Amino acid sequence: MTKTGTSPYDVAKHLRTPEEMAAYLEAAMEEADGDARFVAKVLYDIARAKGMSQVASDAGRA
């Protein structure tokens, strides 16, 4: 019998465009049901997808 391997899924690797990130955030907001930790995790995923250095740079220009 052959064993099937698994690996962790990282959503940040699949968020490639601003539109995908916005759709992910919008879906999360609909599902969050007031859970701030859930929304924070989603924002963290988006930040990782954009690249933390880019986020920091953008924040400095605000």
Secondary structure as the mmCIF struct_conf table of DSSP 4:
data_model
#
loop_
_struct_conf.conf_type_id
_struct_conf.id
_struct_conf.beg_label_comp_id
_struct_conf.beg_label_asym_id
_struct_conf.beg_label_seq_id
_struct_conf.end_label_comp_id
_struct_conf.end_label_asym_id
_struct_conf.end_label_seq_id
HELX_LH_PP_P HELX_LH_PP_P1 THR A 2 GLY A 5
HELX_RH_3T_P HELX_RH_3T_P1 VAL A 11 HIS A 14
BEND BEND1 THR A 17 THR A 17
HELX_RH_AL_P HELX_RH_AL_P1 PRO A 18 ALA A 32
TURN_TY1_P TURN_TY1_P1 ASP A 33 GLY A 34
HELX_RH_AL_P HELX_RH_AL_P2 ALA A 36 LYS A 50
HELX_RH_AL_P HELX_RH_AL_P3 MET A 52 GLY A 60
TURN_TY1_P TURN_TY1_P2 ARG A 61 ARG A 61
#
